[in-house]
Amino acid sequence: MSLVTIDHNTCLRDGMCGEVCPQGLFEPDGEGFPAFRAGADQHCITCGHCVAVCPQGAVSHEALPMEDAHLIDHTLAVPIPALNQLLRSRRSVREFREEPVPQAMVREIIDTARWAPSAVNRQPVHWLVIQTPAEVRGLAGLVIDYLRRSTSLEPRYARYIELWEQGRDPILRNAPHLAVIHAPDEWIWSSVDSTIALTQFELAAVAQGIGTCWAGFLMRAANGHLPLREALGIPADHSVFGALMYGFPRYSYHRVPPRLEARIEWR
Ligand SMILES: Cc1cc2nc3c(=O)[nH]c(=O)nc-3n(C[C@H](O)[C@H](O)[C@H](O)COP(=O)(O)O)c2cc1C
């Protein structure tokens, strides 16, 4: 039994499933119906394009149950001005309210981030969500320990240590929560796939009124500073590829600050 089967009662033989298959795994049978080639199963990346493109719902994929392949409501298209404003008005939020972000909201955001593109549809990312401010603070302290070790290499770190000693948190900004993404080291696209997934998380969060900020210091320290790595509980064969502080923003922004003109070479 092939991984992909075609319902000949509903298939219109338009060939779309075969055209969108990134692996070119379909060929027409004697009657012009698309058929999964012999041996195609091992090359299928389970991206589901064949299932997603068929207006008749005539394509079934064994690993992608039809009841989980939700219909797209084309009336819900995002208005371009709204999308442009969302992307341009997203800011790195560093001042958070104490009110916690409900876990259900974060679950929904991560659920959306599952649809981020990933090389050959590998979907390699794992999420770690630090929910309590006390644990976030503990992690910031471990990053400070790492910076203390590294001040001889990077003298500018001294300023952050000074702020920490004054009772401020220049590392995780007193954020109530932290989302960390990690993925297997053996996968060459783990870094890119993780960055895209976390970016998708960020945009979905911002759309829900949650503020985020990339946690660069923690990201730098996470793989090199063993106590931090242990506190995060990262599996031995994984690396941390991204982290975002998040929480409800204390302030809202009213203008979009200018950015550099795009550097484009048109050919
Ligand atoms: C990879 C990366 C790491 C970052 N690390 C930190 C950080 O550790 N602390 C911080 O306050 N901001 C951090 N930022 C936020 C940047 O400073 C911010 O994106 C930049 O100043 C532009 O501001 P905007 O995001 O509000 O447009 C980081 C951003 C990126 C993309």
The ligand as a Gaussian input file, in Angstrom:
#p B3LYP/6-31G(d) Opt

LIG

0 1
 C       19.765000      37.851000      17.512000
 C       19.307000      39.008000      18.383000
 C       19.755000      39.097000      19.690000
 C       19.297000      40.117000      20.510000
 N       19.680000      40.137000      21.816000
 C       19.198000      41.077000      22.662000
 C       19.511000      41.051000      24.063000
 O       20.208000      40.167000      24.543000
 N       19.010000      42.027000      24.841000
 C       18.210000      43.021000      24.353000
 O       17.792000      43.867000      25.116000
 N       17.886000      43.076000      23.027000
 C       18.340000      42.117000      22.170000
 N       17.988000      42.127000      20.833000
 C       17.073000      43.166000      20.325000
 C       17.776000      44.175000      19.414000
 O       18.540000      45.043000      20.179000
 C       16.664000      44.912000      18.631000
 O       16.073000      44.011000      17.729000
 C       17.159000      46.117000      17.861000
 O       17.658000      47.098000      18.717000
 C       16.051000      46.741000      17.009000
 O       14.942000      47.119000      17.812000
 P       13.487000      46.564000      17.482000
 O       13.552000      45.054000      17.616000
 O       12.596000      47.180000      18.501000
 O       13.165000      46.971000      16.096000
 C       18.420000      41.109000      19.993000
 C       17.969000      40.994000      18.674000
 C       18.390000      39.954000      17.883000
 C       17.836000      39.822000      16.488000

